């Protein structure tokens, strides 16, 4: 994210127009999101973990349910800034599109590695997942942006995705079950169109919950809207308005999203595992408010003082943010490795480590939290080692 300008004859004026310098808050929020993602993905005990550190069982919302959409939201923002940076350096549209395709393929393949490690059994391999969903959303959103960088079409597409998904989930009969809300409960755990479609594509061993998958095919439609929300935010942040005006605009958009998502929740419940349209708006609103807060804490003081605002308290999150994908992949591989190591029948290395902490800390929920925090520290040490050596693993 440099401050260089591209030649005036560029065919993409909205991509190459003068733009603000690097926003440190994006690195900070990305690092904060990854740190919290690692924390909630690695509870010492899923039974005793505090409720904010677990996903909602079905309908509803917990702080953990904000993690994935915030990261996908940041992917959309980063698409705008990285595209502008590459074009400022003289990249062509063809080279950028090839880069998008290459990066999407690598992300998808990394997702398969994360899902399958350490056994890589083709008969149970999960093809859906966090990184595959990011890959698909990034491929579509980034390609659309490079073809047409305007914002109006993206707004229309996001609205169409949210309304279209609501129509599919609310009014289209589920084969073998009936019409949602009439013959079957709306958003039934297994008798919903998303779960039914997942089962038609893959057999039970390939699905995360056997009868359905939280990153299934159909729910990728509203996930695209989450990425588009980030893309639109990135376009807003690159305008020539004052930073204080941008912060206000982001905050107002966040409050609006929360209100709209909360209202839609009454007829189309907030549900992370189905990525419902109300969930997109509600979680997107919270992500926008988080971004506004980070901009106010990190970038506004720097703008006023002319100095980078990197306090020791914020520094660990900046370090996480510079190697976010590497941190996530390392955490998932490490978690899979220690869960697969059996010290004795029925006791994995992960369980043993948690039990060691639980023997010292009598509160099982607090012991679970301590395990999670220690796990985050181990992952941070890995990323910090890369940072010290100026190694930034960009996909």
N, C-alpha and C positions, 0 to 999 in steps of 0.2 A: 504494500500500500504506500507507494511513493506519492510525491506531489508533482510529478512531471506532467506536462500537458502533451496530448497527442497532436499530430498535424491537423490543421483545420480542414483538410480535404477528406478526412475520415468519413466513411459512409454512416457512422454511428455517432452522431453529435451528442446524444444524451449519455453515451457511455464515456465520452472523452472530454466533456466540458470540464472547466475548472472545478476542482473538488477539494474538500477539506483534507487536512492531513490525517494521519493515522489516528483512529479512535482507540485509545488504550482500553476503554471500557469493554470493547468487544472481546479482546483477549482475556480480560478479567472475568467477564460473565461466562465465557466459554470454559475457562479453568474452574470457576465455581461450579458450573453445571457438571463437568466431568468428575470433579471431586465428590459431589453429592451423588452422582450416578454410581460411582464405585462404592460409596458408603452404603447405599440402600440395596445394591446388588449383592452385598457380602455381609449380611447379618450373621452374627455368631450363631443365633438360633432363630429360625423362622417362627417358631412357636412363641417364644418369649419376647421377641423384638418389639420395641415401642411402635404403636400404630402409625405414627407419621413416617416411619421408615419401611412401611409395607404398602403395596398397592391396595386400592379398594378391592374388595372381594368381587364385586360386580358393578352395579350402579353406584355412583358416588365419587368422592374425590379425596385424596390425601396429598400431602406435599410431595410424596414420591411420584405421584402421577404427573407432576409438572416437569420431571427431568427430561424424558424423551422428547416431548413437544418443544421444549426450550432449545434443545440441541438442534432439532430439525429447523426450528425458527432461525437459529444462528447460521445454519447452512445456507438458508435463503439470503440472509444479509451478506454473508461472506462471498456469495456468488457475484453480487453487485460490485463489491470492492475489488475482488481478485480479477474480475473481468476488466474493470477500468484500469487496474495496474498493468495488466498484460498488454492491453491495447496501447497504453501510454508508452510502453516499451517497444511498440511496433509490431505486435502480433496481428495476424490476419484472422478473419472470421473462420476460415477453414482450419487453421492451426488451433484455434480456440475450441472449435467443435470436436476436433480429434482429441484434444486434451480432456474435454468433458467425457467423451466416450471411454477413453483409456482409464480415467480416474474412476468412473462408474463401475467398470469391469473389475478393477482392482479392489474396490470397496466390496463389491458383491462376493468376490472370491475370498477376501479376508473374512467376510461374514460366514462363509461355509467352513473355513478353518476354525473360527471361534466356536461355531455350533457343534463341530465334530470332534474337536480335540479332547482327549488324546487318542481316541480309538479309531475314528474315521471309518465307521461301519456304514457302507452304502445303503444297507437295508433299513437303517434308522436315521439316515442323514436328514437334518432339517434344512430346507431350502429357504424358508421364510426367516425373519429375524431382524434385529436392530440395524445392522450394517447393510443387509440386502434392501431393507426399506429405504434407508438413507440413499443408497446407490440409485434406486429407481426414481425417487423423488428428485434427487439432484440432477439426474440425466434429463428428466422431462423439463424441470423448471429452468435449469441453466441453458438448455437448448432453446427453449421458447424465448428466453431473455436475449440470447445472442441473435436470434432471428428477428425479434421485434422488441426493442428495449423499452417501449412505452408502458405506462402504468395502467391505462384504462382497460386494455384487454386482459391484464392480469387480475384486475378487480372482478371483471365479468366472469373469468374462468373460475376464480375462487368461489364466487357466489353460486355458480352453476354446480361446482363440485359439492358444496354443502347442501344445497337444495336437492340436487339430484340424488345424493346418498340418502337423504331423509325420505324421499319418495320411494326409493328402492326398499329401504328397511321398513317403511310404514305401510305401503300399499301393495307391493308385489307379493303374491302368494308364494309361500315356501313349499316346494314340492314335497308331498307326503305329509304336510302338517296343516296348511291352510293360510288364511290371511291374518297377519299380525294385528292384534287388538280386537279381533273378532273370533277367530277359531283358536288362536293361541295367544299367550301373553306377549305383549310388545317387548322385544329384546329378550326373549327367552334364551337361556344359556346355550342350548344346542339347537333349538328350533328357531333359528334366525337365518336369513339369507346368506350372510357372511360365512357362518359355520357350515351351512349346507354346501356352499360352493367349495370351501376348503376340502371337505370330505370327498367331493367329486374329483378333485385334482390330485390329492395325495391320500394314501392310506394312513391309518391311525399312527403307526410308528414315526411317520414323518412330521406329525403335527405336535406342537408344544404341549397341548392339553389333550391330545389324542382325538377328541371330537371336534376340535376347533384350534385356531392359532391366533394369538393376539396381534400378530403382524401379517394377517392373511391378505389375500389378493384384493377383495372388494373394499376392505377398509383402507387400502392405499389411496383410494379416491379422495376422501377427506384429509388424509395425511398430506396430499399434494397441496391442499388449501393452507395447511400449516406452513409448508415451505414457501408458498406464494405470499403469505402474510409477512414472512421474513424478507422476501424479495422486495415487496412494496416498502417495507421499513428501510431497507438499504437504499432504495431510490430516494426516499424522503431525507435520509441522513446525508445524501450527497448533493442536496439542493444548496442554494446560496444563502439561505436564511441563517440568522444568528444561531449559535449553539443553544442558547437559552430557549429560543423559539422551537427548535427541534425537540428539545427535552419536553417542553410543554405539549407539543403535538403528539409525541409518543405516549405521554402519560394520559392525555385525553382519549387517545385511541385505545389504550389499555383499559381504562374505566368503561368505555363503551363496549368493548369486547366482553368484559366480565358481566355487565348488565344484560347484554343480549344473550350470552350463554346461559346465564341464570334463568332468564325468562323462558328460553327454549327448553330448558331442563324439565319444565312442567309437562311438556307433551312429547319430548324426545330426550330421555334422561342422559345426563353426563355419564359416559362410560368409556374408560380408557381402553379396555380390551376390545371394544368394537370401534373405537376412535369416532364416536358419534359427532355430529355437526355441532351440538351444544358444547361438547368437550373441546372441540377445536377453538370455538370462540372464547370459552371460559379460560382454558389454559393459555390461549394466545394472548388474552387480555392480561393475565398474570405475568407472562413472559415480557410483554411490552412494559408493564410497570417495573419489573425487575431491571429491564434495560434502562428505563428512565432514571431509576435510582442509581444505577452504575454510572451513567453519564454524569449525573449530578455529583457523585462522589469522586469520580476519577478524572473526567475530562473537563468539567467546568472549572474546578480549581486550577488545573493546568492552563486553561485558556486565559484565566485572569492573571496568574502569576508568571506565565511563560516558562514554567519549569515542570518537568514530569513529576506526577504525583504517584510515586511508587513507594509507599511506606512498607516497613518490614512486615506489617500485618497483612498487606495485600499481596506481597511478593510471591508467596507460595502458589497463589491462584494464577498469577501471570505465568509462572513456570509451567503449571498444568496446561494453561491455555495455549502455549506455544507448541505443544506436542499432544494435542487432545486425542487424536485417533490412536497414536502409539500408546498413550496411557490407558485408553479403554481396552485395546487389544491385549496389552500386557496383563491388565487386571483380570480379564476373562480367562486367559490361558493359565494364569497363576491359580485362580480359583478352581478351574477344572482339574489342574494337576494335583493340588492338595486334597481335593475331594475324591480323587481316584486312587490315591495311595492308601492302602489298607494296612494298618498296624496290627490289626487282629480282626476276625470276623465281626462285622457289624460296627466297626470303629475306624473311621477315616482319620487322616491327619488333620483335616479341618475340624472335625468333632473333638479330637484330642486337644487341639489348641484352645478351643472354646472352653472345654472342661477344665483346663489348667487355670484359665482366668476365673471361671465360675467357682473354683475352690477357694480363691482369694476374695472374690467379691460375692457376697451372699445374694445380692439382688440379681436374678437371672436376666432381667431386661437390661440392667446397667452393664452386666458382664457381656451381653451380646453387643451393646453399643461400643464398649471398649475394644472388643475384637474387631469390629468394623473400622474404628478409628485407627487401630494399629495396621490394619490391612491397607487403608488409605495412605498411611505414612510409608509403608513399604513401596507402594506404587509411586509415591512422590519421589522417593529416593532414586528410583529408576529413571524417572523423567528429569530429575535434577542433575543426574550424572550426564544425561544427554545434553542438557542445557549448558552445563559447565564446559563441555567439549564443543559447544556450538553445533550440535547435531540436531537438525530439525527434520523429522521424518515426514515429508510431505507426500501424500498419495498422488 
